[in-house]
Amino acid sequence: MTKDVIALTERMPDPLSILAGLLAGGPDLGVDTTGEGAVVQLCDAEGRPLVSIEVPLLLQVPGEAARLLGPGAEPSGDGPAWWIEARAAVGVPRAEELAGAFAARMTMLLGGRVWPPDAPGTVGAARPVDVSGVTAVPVPAAAQPAVDMLTDKAAVVLQDRPVVPMTSWLSEVLRATVESDRSLQVVTPPHCRLSLPTRLLLESMPSRWVVQDERCGYYDGLTGAVLTWQDDAFSPARDESGETPVADAFTEAVPTGERQLVVSFRVLHRPTADLVLGGALEAAWRALTGGPPAGWGTSEPAGLTWSRRQLTDLAYERAPRSTWTVVVGAPDRPAVATLRVIRTPDGVEEDVTLTVGYGPDEELPLGALPGLAEQLVTRYGLKTMLCRLRGGRRDLSAPPHFESPPMPYAFVLGPEEVREVGRDTASRTPLEERPVRLGPSARPGFYYPLGDGESAESWTALERLARHLRGAPPG
């Protein structure tokens, strides 16, 4: 499985400490860079990578290491930490020990902790790891440093973490696989979970979560389909009748009573010089959690404290390309959002999905949704919003077993969309509950209740509303 080792240091890495870490394999190993200098590699005598080391990431957000690595992962102290990730080449003797020794040396010099704490090489790291005679396998020219197997159809990444995050290297692999017309396939043991951003991206891209299972071999962690390796990729298996069976492990989960509120919306702004992004997301965050977001970043872990100005500056620098970011909340109220800023012919669009987790005895703030919709309509240029409920983990991670799909609870149409479909059509629907008018009467939006968000009637209501707004005859 994965050979990732992470050093979480209390002080900023300096050139001397990094040099000491790189000498964990002795002075005879080669050093190279890739990813435009973002990755440093310790290489064998043939220049093949044994360990790839990411650029240190400053973590200013409390609880972010614990969210992804589990309790006790964060260094002691109240200050920020530095996240330094080393990935050892799979199948190479002593490569994981070399990665562990690198991480241990960093924490010995800078304070902090190594994850996992029992990683090979962390004991006696002051002595160089003997890698004489160790060679890595040749790396295909098209491979990314994080790819463990590359075929014409798939890039396979092996992971063994409590939560598989959408790290900078994994997002780069995902981008590269899409550009090369391949599928990203993330292989994990059954105890691993996906972070919410990882799940959302894997569901939206040609990719697959492959879970090892002692009974059926492999299955898809998001659908339960039994998988087999064929034609250079993991693909659905077929039984004698030609059907794909569902793994028993996928269906054996016991409901916990934990729930999630999922709010997805799009807002559109005119591209003015004083435009500051992130206001709609912050308004939603405050309405549903009582406070602002805690941190953000272009990958996980989200290391920066929340700043609308910094978000805007980044999107401006990247325009006209889109900008994808992950936003996280405080540890006591699990909340994660993905935000994509897109430059369109009509202006600047923000596409947001915010998910908040609740325990069995916690009340969901459903009463705040109409007020939030009003605020987004009147202040932030709301186009559409869909609010959904689902049974799912409070910590928002995705386990490799069945979770009920999100059920619609409410839909919101912004003023411009109301104008396009016609005010009479938007205000007079076939639903039992009348829509709630939002904003000024001259340019209103509408909030449409869709039921309790727990039964199939909610889907029926959403389908009837969609047909009505499109002008289709009743089904």
Secondary structure per residue as TSV (DSSP state, phi and psi in degrees):
chain	resnum	aa	ss	phi	psi
A	1	M	-	360.0	-160.5
A	2	T	-	-60.8	153.2
A	3	K	-	-122.5	39.3
A	4	D	E	-83.7	136.7
A	5	V	E	-133.3	135.5
A	6	I	E	-122.6	129.3
A	7	A	E	-99.7	123.4
A	8	L	E	-108.9	102.5
A	9	T	E	-102.4	151.4
A	10	E	S	-82.5	-24.7
A	11	R	S	-120.1	157.1
A	12	M	-	-65.4	131.0
A	13	P	-	-61.5	136.9
A	14	D	-	-117.1	167.5
A	15	P	H	-55.6	-38.4
A	16	L	H	-68.2	-40.9
A	17	S	H	-68.0	-38.3
A	18	I	H	-65.9	-39.6
A	19	L	H	-62.1	-42.1
A	20	A	H	-61.8	-38.6
A	21	G	H	-66.5	-41.1
A	22	L	H	-66.7	-22.4
A	23	L	G	-85.7	12.8
A	24	A	G	-62.5	-23.5
A	25	G	G	-102.4	13.5
A	26	G	-	88.7	171.8
A	27	P	T	-79.2	-5.5
A	28	D	T	-89.1	-12.2
A	29	L	S	-74.7	145.0
A	30	G	E	-83.6	158.3
A	31	V	E	-125.8	133.2
A	32	D	E	-138.7	168.7
A	33	T	E	-128.5	154.9
A	34	T	E	-149.6	177.5
A	35	G	T	60.6	42.0
A	36	E	T	56.5	37.9
A	37	G	T	86.8	-0.2
A	38	A	T	-79.2	-15.2
A	39	V	E	-128.7	128.4
A	40	V	E	-102.8	136.0
A	41	Q	E	-122.9	135.3
A	42	L	E	-89.7	126.2
A	43	C	E	-121.8	157.0
A	44	D	-	-79.4	-174.2
A	45	A	T	-63.9	-21.9
A	46	E	T	-92.2	3.7
A	47	G	S	82.3	12.5
A	48	R	-	-88.9	138.4
A	49	P	E	-71.0	132.6
A	50	L	E	-98.7	-41.4
A	51	V	E	-139.4	133.0
A	52	S	E	-110.2	130.5
A	53	I	E	-120.3	123.3
A	54	E	E	-77.2	155.9
A	55	V	-	-60.2	134.9
A	56	P	-	-55.8	139.8
A	57	L	E	-114.6	125.6
A	58	L	E	-77.6	125.9
A	59	L	E	-104.0	106.4
A	60	Q	-	-101.8	1.1
A	61	V	S	-104.4	114.9
A	62	P	T	-59.9	138.8
A	63	G	T	85.1	-4.3
A	64	E	H	-71.0	-40.0
A	65	A	H	-65.6	-42.0
A	66	A	H	-65.4	-34.4
A	67	R	H	-61.3	-36.0
A	68	L	H	-99.9	-26.1
A	69	L	H	-114.8	-11.4
A	70	G	-	104.4	164.9
A	71	P	T	-58.7	143.9
A	72	G	T	85.4	1.4
A	73	A	-	-78.9	-29.4
A	74	E	S	-76.5	145.3
A	75	P	-	-62.7	157.2
A	76	S	S	-70.8	161.9
A	77	G	S	101.3	162.7
A	78	D	S	-96.2	-9.2
A	79	G	S	-80.4	177.4
A	80	P	-	-68.8	165.0
A	81	A	E	-125.4	163.2
A	82	W	E	-113.1	129.0
A	83	W	E	-101.2	115.0
A	84	I	E	-122.4	114.1
A	85	E	E	-105.9	128.3
A	86	A	E	-118.0	130.2
A	87	R	E	-120.0	116.6
A	88	A	E	-84.3	146.5
A	89	A	-	-64.2	131.1
A	90	V	T	-73.0	138.6
A	91	G	T	80.3	7.7
A	92	V	-	-105.4	119.2
A	93	P	T	-55.6	133.2
A	94	R	T	72.9	0.7
A	95	A	H	-65.6	-41.8
A	96	E	H	-66.0	-36.6
A	97	E	H	-62.9	-37.6
A	98	L	H	-66.1	-41.6
A	99	A	H	-64.1	-40.9
A	100	G	H	-64.9	-40.3
A	101	A	H	-65.5	-39.4
A	102	F	H	-58.9	-49.7
A	103	A	H	-63.4	-41.9
A	104	A	H	-64.3	-39.1
A	105	R	H	-63.6	-39.3
A	106	M	H	-62.5	-43.3
A	107	T	H	-74.4	-29.2
A	108	M	H	-63.8	-37.4
A	109	L	H	-85.2	-31.3
A	110	L	H	-115.5	-0.2
A	111	G	-	76.0	160.0
A	112	G	E	122.3	-158.4
A	113	R	E	-138.3	156.8
A	114	V	E	-108.3	137.1
A	115	W	E	-119.6	134.3
A	116	P	S	-71.1	149.6
A	117	P	T	-64.4	-21.9
A	118	D	T	-102.4	22.5
A	119	A	-	-60.9	139.0
A	120	P	T	-56.9	142.4
A	121	G	T	94.8	-11.8
A	122	T	-	-78.5	-22.1
A	123	V	T	-90.4	129.0
A	124	G	T	70.8	31.6
A	125	A	T	-68.9	-14.0
A	126	A	T	-65.2	-25.7
A	127	R	S	-90.3	136.6
A	128	P	-	-61.6	144.3
A	129	V	-	-74.3	132.1
A	130	D	-	-79.2	104.3
A	131	V	-	-115.3	22.4
A	132	S	T	-63.2	132.0
A	133	G	T	81.7	-4.8
A	134	V	-	-82.3	130.7
A	135	T	-	-129.3	147.7
A	136	A	-	-94.5	162.2
A	137	V	-	-75.6	153.1
A	138	P	-	-60.5	143.3
A	139	V	-	-99.8	126.3
A	140	P	-	-57.4	147.3
A	141	A	T	-60.3	-31.2
A	142	A	T	-89.7	-0.1
A	143	A	-	-77.6	147.3
A	144	Q	-	-88.1	158.4
A	145	P	T	-57.4	-28.3
A	146	A	T	-90.2	-3.9
A	147	V	-	-83.5	127.9
A	148	D	S	-91.4	-25.6
A	149	M	E	-150.5	132.4
A	150	L	E	-125.2	125.6
A	151	T	-	-123.1	179.5
A	152	D	S	-67.3	-19.0
A	153	K	S	-110.3	-22.8
A	154	A	E	-147.6	149.8
A	155	A	E	-110.5	116.9
A	156	V	E	-101.5	128.1
A	157	V	E	-120.6	126.7
A	158	L	E	-97.1	133.3
A	159	Q	-	-138.2	145.2
A	160	D	-	-145.8	80.7
A	161	R	S	-132.4	159.8
A	162	P	S	-56.7	-43.5
A	163	V	E	-134.3	129.9
A	164	V	E	-87.8	108.7
A	165	P	-	-89.4	163.8
A	166	M	-	-86.3	76.9
A	167	T	-	-70.7	170.7
A	168	S	H	-62.7	-38.5
A	169	W	H	-72.1	-34.1
A	170	L	H	-71.3	-37.7
A	171	S	H	-66.2	-33.6
A	172	E	H	-68.2	-39.7
A	173	V	H	-61.8	-43.2
A	174	L	H	-61.2	-43.4
A	175	R	H	-62.4	-44.0
A	176	A	H	-66.8	-36.7
A	177	T	H	-67.8	-38.4
A	178	V	H	-64.5	-43.2
A	179	E	H	-65.9	-30.3
A	180	S	T	-96.0	10.1
A	181	D	T	60.7	39.3
A	182	R	-	-112.9	171.0
A	183	S	E	-106.1	134.6
A	184	L	E	-84.5	128.6
A	185	Q	E	-127.5	112.4
A	186	V	E	-97.7	119.6
A	187	V	E	-106.2	128.2
A	188	T	E	-137.8	160.1
A	189	P	-	-70.1	170.3
A	190	P	T	-72.0	-14.4
A	191	H	T	-86.1	-4.9
A	192	C	-	-82.3	153.6
A	193	R	E	-127.6	164.2
A	194	L	E	-102.2	142.3
A	195	S	-	-68.6	160.5
A	196	L	H	-60.0	-46.3
A	197	P	H	-60.4	-38.4
A	198	T	H	-63.1	-45.0
A	199	R	H	-60.0	-47.5
A	200	L	H	-61.8	-40.9
A	201	L	H	-71.0	-40.4
A	202	L	H	-64.6	-34.9
A	203	E	H	-71.1	-24.3
A	204	S	H	-98.2	-5.0
A	205	M	S	-121.4	165.5
A	206	P	S	-71.9	90.3
A	207	S	E	-154.2	172.8
A	208	R	E	-153.8	141.1
A	209	W	E	-98.6	112.5
A	210	V	E	-102.5	117.8
A	211	V	E	-108.1	128.9
A	212	Q	E	-72.1	140.8
A	213	D	E	-144.5	131.2
A	214	E	T	-70.2	-18.2
A	215	R	T	-92.2	-45.9
A	216	C	T	-109.8	-4.9
A	217	G	E	99.8	-74.3
A	218	Y	E	-145.8	149.6
A	219	Y	E	-148.5	162.1
A	220	D	E	-78.7	120.8
A	221	G	T	-69.4	-14.2
A	222	L	T	-102.0	-23.4
A	223	T	T	-119.2	-19.6
A	224	G	-	86.4	-4.9
A	225	A	B	-63.4	130.3
A	226	V	E	-66.6	135.5
A	227	L	E	-116.8	156.9
A	228	T	E	-142.6	152.1
A	229	W	E	-83.9	116.4
A	230	Q	E	-152.8	140.9
A	231	D	T	54.6	43.9
A	232	D	T	67.4	28.4
A	233	A	E	-165.9	158.1
A	234	F	E	-77.6	126.7
A	235	S	E	-136.5	158.7
A	236	P	E	-59.1	134.2
A	237	A	-	-78.1	159.3
A	238	R	-	-125.6	136.4
A	239	D	-	-87.9	-170.2
A	240	E	T	-63.0	-26.7
A	241	S	T	-90.3	2.2
A	242	G	S	86.5	2.8
A	243	E	-	-91.5	155.6
A	244	T	-	-94.6	116.4
A	245	P	-	-71.7	158.4
A	246	V	B	-102.4	133.2
A	247	A	-	-64.1	139.0
A	248	D	H	-60.3	-37.7
A	249	A	H	-61.6	-27.0
A	250	F	H	-73.3	-29.5
A	251	T	H	-102.1	0.6
A	252	E	-	-91.0	5.9
A	253	A	-	-69.1	146.0
A	254	V	-	-104.6	127.7
A	255	P	-	-58.1	140.9
A	256	T	-	-106.5	-11.6
A	257	G	-	85.9	-4.2
A	258	E	-	-73.9	150.3
A	259	R	E	-139.5	163.5
A	260	Q	E	-134.5	140.2
A	261	L	E	-106.7	121.6
A	262	V	E	-113.6	120.5
A	263	V	E	-121.2	115.7
A	264	S	E	-115.5	130.3
A	265	F	E	-150.9	160.9
A	266	R	E	-126.4	134.4
A	267	V	E	-125.6	151.4
A	268	L	E	-127.7	132.4
A	269	H	E	-120.0	151.2
A	270	R	-	-74.7	140.3
A	271	P	-	-78.8	69.5
A	272	T	-	-85.6	163.1
A	273	A	T	-66.7	-28.2
A	274	D	T	-98.4	14.8
A	275	L	-	-66.5	130.3
A	276	V	-	-123.0	121.9
A	277	L	-	-83.1	170.4
A	278	G	-	87.9	-3.9
A	279	G	H	-66.7	-40.1
A	280	A	H	-65.2	-43.0
A	281	L	H	-63.7	-42.9
A	282	E	H	-63.9	-39.0
A	283	A	H	-62.3	-43.1
A	284	A	H	-64.2	-40.9
A	285	W	H	-62.1	-46.3
A	286	R	H	-65.3	-38.8
A	287	A	H	-65.9	-35.1
A	288	L	H	-98.4	-19.9
A	289	T	H	-122.9	-14.4
A	290	G	S	88.9	0.8
A	291	G	S	-155.9	175.5
A	292	P	-	-81.4	170.0
A	293	P	-	-60.0	156.4
A	294	A	-	-94.0	-39.1
A	295	G	E	-155.3	172.2
A	296	W	E	-157.4	168.2
A	297	G	E	-180.0	173.6
A	298	T	S	-90.0	2.8
A	299	S	S	-162.0	-179.9
A	300	E	S	-107.0	144.0
A	301	P	S	-66.0	149.9
A	302	A	-	-83.4	104.0
A	303	G	-	-93.9	-14.3
A	304	L	E	-96.1	141.8
A	305	T	E	-66.8	148.8
A	306	W	-	-59.6	129.0
A	307	S	-	-150.9	113.8
A	308	R	H	-65.7	-35.9
A	309	R	H	-65.8	-44.8
A	310	Q	H	-64.7	-38.9
A	311	L	H	-59.6	-45.3
A	312	T	H	-63.4	-43.7
A	313	D	H	-60.9	-41.5
A	314	L	H	-63.8	-46.0
A	315	A	H	-63.1	-37.4
A	316	Y	H	-64.4	-42.7
A	317	E	H	-63.5	-34.7
A	318	R	H	-88.1	-15.2
A	319	A	T	-60.2	143.9
A	320	P	T	-86.0	5.8
A	321	R	S	-69.1	153.0
A	322	S	-	-76.0	159.2
A	323	T	E	-125.0	120.7
A	324	W	E	-105.5	132.2
A	325	T	E	-136.9	158.2
A	326	V	E	-114.7	138.4
A	327	V	E	-124.2	136.4
A	328	V	E	-126.7	161.5
A	329	G	-	-108.6	-172.4
A	330	A	-	-74.5	154.9
A	331	P	T	-59.8	-31.0
A	332	D	T	-77.5	-14.4
A	333	R	S	-134.8	93.1
A	334	P	-	-59.2	122.3
A	335	A	E	-153.6	133.0
A	336	V	E	-139.0	139.2
A	337	A	E	-133.4	150.9
A	338	T	E	-112.8	138.9
A	339	L	E	-132.8	124.5
A	340	R	E	-117.3	124.4
A	341	V	E	-98.9	125.6
A	342	I	E	-128.9	131.1
A	343	R	E	-88.1	119.7
A	344	T	E	-120.4	168.2
A	345	P	T	-59.8	-22.9
A	346	D	T	-90.9	-12.9
A	347	G	E	150.2	-145.4
A	348	V	E	-113.0	120.3
A	349	E	E	-107.0	138.5
A	350	E	E	-112.9	123.0
A	351	D	E	-110.4	114.3
A	352	V	E	-122.4	137.8
A	353	T	E	-127.6	113.0
A	354	L	E	-110.8	127.9
A	355	T	E	-124.1	132.3
A	356	V	E	-123.2	135.6
A	357	G	E	-102.1	147.2
A	358	Y	E	-138.7	143.1
A	359	G	-	-79.1	173.0
A	360	P	T	-58.8	-30.2
A	361	D	T	-102.4	8.3
A	362	E	-	-96.7	139.7
A	363	E	-	-88.3	133.0
A	364	L	-	-79.1	139.8
A	365	P	-	-81.3	55.5
A	366	L	G	-66.1	-29.0
A	367	G	G	-66.9	-15.4
A	368	A	G	-84.7	-11.1
A	369	L	H	-66.3	-44.6
A	370	P	H	-60.6	-40.0
A	371	G	H	-65.4	-38.9
A	372	L	H	-62.3	-44.0
A	373	A	H	-60.2	-41.4
A	374	E	H	-60.3	-43.5
A	375	Q	H	-65.1	-42.7
A	376	L	H	-66.8	-34.5
A	377	V	H	-70.0	-44.6
A	378	T	H	-83.6	-24.6
A	379	R	H	-117.5	-23.4
A	380	Y	S	-126.2	11.7
A	381	G	-	67.5	45.7
A	382	L	E	-62.9	135.7
A	383	K	E	-97.5	-60.1
A	384	T	E	-145.8	157.1
A	385	M	E	-146.8	137.3
A	386	L	E	-125.2	124.9
A	387	C	E	-107.6	131.3
A	388	R	E	-134.4	156.4
A	389	L	E	-122.1	147.1
A	390	R	E	-152.6	154.7
A	391	G	E	-81.4	125.1
A	392	G	-	-172.1	166.7
A	393	R	-	-60.5	141.4
A	394	R	T	-62.7	-34.3
A	395	D	T	-78.6	-0.5
A	396	L	-	73.4	1.6
A	397	S	-	-77.3	156.8
A	398	A	B	-104.3	116.3
A	399	P	-	-82.2	161.9
A	400	P	S	-84.3	47.8
A	401	H	S	-146.2	171.5
A	402	F	-	-62.4	132.8
A	403	E	-	-127.6	139.3
A	404	S	-	-59.5	139.8
A	405	P	-	-67.9	156.0
A	406	P	-	-62.2	138.0
A	407	M	E	-108.0	136.6
A	408	P	E	-63.4	140.6
A	409	Y	E	-120.2	-39.2
A	410	A	E	-157.5	153.1
A	411	F	E	-130.4	145.5
A	412	V	E	-129.7	135.7
A	413	L	E	-114.4	128.2
A	414	G	-	-79.0	169.1
A	415	P	H	-58.3	-42.1
A	416	E	H	-65.5	-39.0
A	417	E	H	-69.2	-35.4
A	418	V	H	-61.6	-42.7
A	419	R	H	-61.0	-39.7
A	420	E	H	-68.7	-41.0
A	421	V	H	-83.7	-16.7
A	422	G	-	100.3	132.8
A	423	R	H	-63.7	-40.5
A	424	D	H	-61.5	-43.7
A	425	T	H	-63.4	-42.0
A	426	A	H	-69.6	-31.0
A	427	S	H	-92.4	-18.3
A	428	R	S	-120.1	100.8
A	429	T	-	-116.1	165.7
A	430	P	S	-80.8	4.6
A	431	L	S	-76.3	155.5
A	432	E	S	-66.6	-42.3
A	433	E	S	-89.2	137.3
A	434	R	-	-74.7	146.6
A	435	P	-	-69.4	154.8
A	436	V	E	-97.8	124.3
A	437	R	E	-73.2	137.4
A	438	L	E	-120.5	138.2
A	439	G	S	80.0	-171.0
A	440	P	-	-67.6	149.1
A	441	S	T	-65.0	-26.5
A	442	A	T	-72.3	-25.6
A	443	R	S	-145.8	73.1
A	444	P	-	-89.3	161.1
A	445	G	E	-112.2	174.8
A	446	F	E	-138.5	138.7
A	447	Y	E	-105.6	123.0
A	448	Y	E	-112.1	108.1
A	449	P	E	-67.1	141.0
A	450	L	-	-120.7	13.8
A	451	G	S	114.7	-156.3
A	452	D	-	-89.8	-5.2
A	453	G	S	70.0	16.9
A	454	E	S	-127.2	-7.5
A	455	S	S	-130.3	166.8
A	456	A	H	-64.0	-20.8
A	457	E	H	-60.8	-27.3
A	458	S	H	-66.0	-40.4
A	459	W	H	-65.1	-41.0
A	460	T	H	-60.8	-41.7
A	461	A	H	-64.2	-42.3
A	462	L	H	-64.4	-41.1
A	463	E	H	-64.9	-41.4
A	464	R	H	-63.8	-41.6
A	465	L	H	-65.2	-42.6
A	466	A	H	-63.1	-42.6
A	467	R	H	-63.5	-40.5
A	468	H	H	-64.1	-45.1
A	469	L	H	-69.3	-27.4
A	470	R	H	-80.3	-10.1
A	471	G	T	84.0	14.1
A	472	A	-	-80.1	150.6
A	473	P	-	-67.3	152.1
A	474	P	-	-56.1	138.9
A	475	G	-	-85.6	360.0
